[in-house]
Amino acid sequence: MAGLSIWKAAHERDPRYSVGLSTTVVLDPEGTTPFGTSGCGHQGELGTAINYDATRFLQYLKESRQRYLRSRNAQRENNQQIVRRVELESMAQLRKANICKCEVKKEVFPSLPASESE
């Protein structure tokens, strides 16, 4: 799935991620665009990863779903400004939650100009 390319690259790059990489990613139904991630869930991140905190995990799921719904509605209305705004919000969330330091690349958010995705 194209939407998981960030995590696939991290998994292939670092052998530590081939055992015990526990992360969740909220994707669109096509599997192309991520709207949120829980970050890595290695045992060493027990105190920081939201995977282990039910309240924060549920909040992440709700926020990711809201970003997806806003994007879907904006696409139906052909409102590219809102689609870009939601993609920027999604990218910011991915970077903030990105404990594993996966590279969040523009290819994952195709409607963003290169300058916005850096």
C-alpha positions as CSV (number, residue, x, y, z in Angstrom):
1,M,0.0,0.0,0.0
2,A,1.3,3.4,-1.0
3,G,0.2,5.0,2.3
4,L,2.5,2.7,4.3
5,S,5.6,3.5,2.2
6,I,7.1,5.7,5.1
7,W,7.0,2.8,7.5
8,K,8.1,0.2,4.9
9,A,11.2,2.3,4.3
10,A,12.0,2.5,8.0
11,H,11.4,-1.2,8.5
12,E,13.8,-2.0,5.6
13,R,16.4,0.6,6.8
14,D,16.7,-0.5,10.4
15,P,16.8,-4.1,11.5
16,R,15.5,-3.2,15.0
17,Y,12.1,-2.5,13.4
18,S,11.8,-6.1,12.1
19,V,11.0,-7.3,15.6
20,G,8.5,-5.6,17.8
21,L,7.5,-2.7,15.6
22,S,4.1,-1.9,16.9
23,T,2.5,1.1,15.3
24,T,-0.9,1.9,13.9
25,V,-1.6,4.1,10.9
26,V,-5.0,5.5,9.8
27,L,-5.2,5.4,6.0
28,D,-7.9,6.3,3.6
29,P,-9.9,3.4,2.2
30,E,-7.7,3.2,-0.9
31,G,-4.6,2.8,1.3
32,T,-2.8,5.7,-0.3
33,T,-2.9,8.6,2.2
34,P,-2.1,8.4,5.9
35,F,-4.1,10.6,8.2
36,G,-2.3,9.7,11.4
37,T,0.0,7.4,13.2
38,S,0.4,6.3,16.8
39,G,4.2,6.3,16.4
40,C,6.4,3.4,17.3
41,G,5.5,1.1,20.1
42,H,8.8,-0.4,21.1
43,Q,9.0,-1.6,24.7
44,G,11.6,1.1,25.3
45,E,9.0,3.7,24.4
46,L,6.5,2.4,27.0
47,G,6.3,5.8,28.6
48,T,6.1,7.9,25.5
49,A,4.2,6.0,22.8
50,I,0.5,6.6,22.7
51,N,0.0,2.9,21.8
52,Y,0.1,2.2,25.6
53,D,-2.2,5.0,26.7
54,A,-5.8,4.3,26.0
55,T,-7.0,7.9,26.4
56,R,-4.3,9.3,24.1
57,F,-4.7,6.4,21.6
58,L,-8.5,7.0,21.3
59,Q,-7.9,10.7,20.9
60,Y,-5.4,10.0,18.0
61,L,-8.0,7.7,16.3
62,K,-10.7,10.4,16.6
63,E,-8.4,13.2,15.3
64,S,-7.2,11.0,12.4
65,R,-10.8,10.1,11.5
66,Q,-11.8,13.7,11.5
67,R,-8.9,14.6,9.2
68,Y,-10.0,11.8,6.8
69,L,-13.6,12.9,6.8
70,R,-12.7,16.6,6.2
71,S,-10.4,15.5,3.3
72,R,-13.1,13.2,1.8
73,N,-15.7,15.9,2.0
74,A,-13.3,18.5,0.5
75,Q,-12.5,16.1,-2.4
76,R,-16.2,15.6,-3.1
77,E,-16.6,19.4,-3.2
78,N,-13.4,19.7,-5.3
79,N,-12.0,22.1,-2.7
80,Q,-8.2,21.6,-3.1
81,Q,-7.4,24.3,-0.6
82,I,-9.0,22.3,2.2
83,V,-7.5,19.0,0.9
84,R,-4.0,20.6,1.1
85,R,-4.7,22.0,4.6
86,V,-5.7,18.6,5.9
87,E,-2.7,17.0,4.3
88,L,-0.5,19.5,6.1
89,E,-2.2,18.7,9.3
90,S,-1.7,15.0,8.7
91,M,1.9,15.5,7.9
92,A,2.5,17.6,11.1
93,Q,0.8,14.8,13.1
94,L,3.0,12.1,11.5
95,R,6.1,14.1,12.2
96,K,5.1,14.8,15.8
97,A,4.2,11.2,16.6
98,N,7.2,9.9,14.6
99,I,9.2,8.3,17.4
100,C,11.0,6.0,14.9
101,K,12.2,8.9,12.9
102,C,10.7,7.7,9.6
103,E,11.1,10.1,6.8
104,V,7.8,11.8,6.0
105,K,8.1,12.4,2.3
106,K,6.0,14.5,-0.2
107,E,5.1,11.4,-2.3
108,V,2.7,10.4,0.5
109,F,0.9,13.7,0.1
110,P,0.7,14.2,-3.7
111,S,-1.5,17.4,-3.7
112,L,1.1,19.3,-1.7
113,P,3.7,21.4,-3.5
114,A,7.3,20.4,-2.7
115,S,7.8,23.6,-0.7
116,E,4.9,22.8,1.7
117,S,6.0,19.2,2.3
118,E,9.6,19.9,3.4
